[in-house]
Amino acid sequence: MTDGKASRLRPSRLTGCRKRLGTHIPPPALSRAIQALERAVGVPLLVRRSHATELTVAGWALIA
């Protein structure tokens, strides 16, 4: 994926993504919004690890 959105989502931490996207949403609110979106679409969009967060195949498909 080489479009603008995908390249802005490359940082492996949500904080890095927030900064690159220029959003002022607090991390807990962003996390809750992503979880709500995952519930709405019925699949995980992110793989969360202790020090990194990555898009799943469904996450990449959503932003494509």
C-alpha positions in Angstrom: 0.0 0.0 0.0 1.6 3.2 -1.1 -1.2 5.7 -0.7 -0.9 8.6 1.7 -3.0 7.1 4.4 -1.1 3.9 4.5 2.3 5.6 4.8 1.0 7.7 7.7 0.0 4.6 9.6 3.4 3.0 9.4 4.7 4.0 12.9 4.3 0.9 15.1 2.9 2.8 18.1 -0.5 4.5 18.2 1.1 7.6 19.7 3.4 7.9 16.6 0.4 7.4 14.3 -1.5 10.1 16.2 1.3 12.6 15.8 1.8 11.9 12.1 -1.9 12.2 11.4 -2.0 15.4 13.3 -4.9 14.4 15.6 -5.3 15.6 19.1 -7.4 12.7 20.3 -6.1 11.3 23.6 -4.6 7.8 23.3 -7.4 6.1 25.4 -10.1 7.7 23.3 -8.4 6.7 20.1 -8.0 3.1 21.4 -11.8 3.0 22.3 -12.7 4.3 18.9 -10.7 1.7 17.1 -12.2 -1.0 19.3 -15.7 0.2 18.5 -14.8 0.1 14.8 -13.5 -3.4 15.2 -16.8 -4.4 16.9 -18.8 -2.8 14.1 -16.9 -4.5 11.3 -16.7 -7.8 13.2 -12.9 -8.4 12.7 -9.7 -7.2 14.4 -8.1 -4.3 12.6 -5.0 -4.1 14.7 -2.6 -6.6 16.3 -1.6 -5.1 19.6 1.7 -6.0 21.2 3.4 -4.6 24.2 5.6 -2.3 22.2 4.0 -2.2 18.8 0.7 -2.1 17.0 0.3 -3.4 13.4 -2.6 -3.4 11.0 -4.1 -6.8 10.2 -5.1 -7.8 6.6 -8.6 -6.5 7.4 -7.1 -3.2 8.7 -5.1 -2.7 5.4 -8.2 -3.6 3.4 -10.3 -1.0 5.3 -7.9 1.8 4.5 -7.3 0.7 0.9 
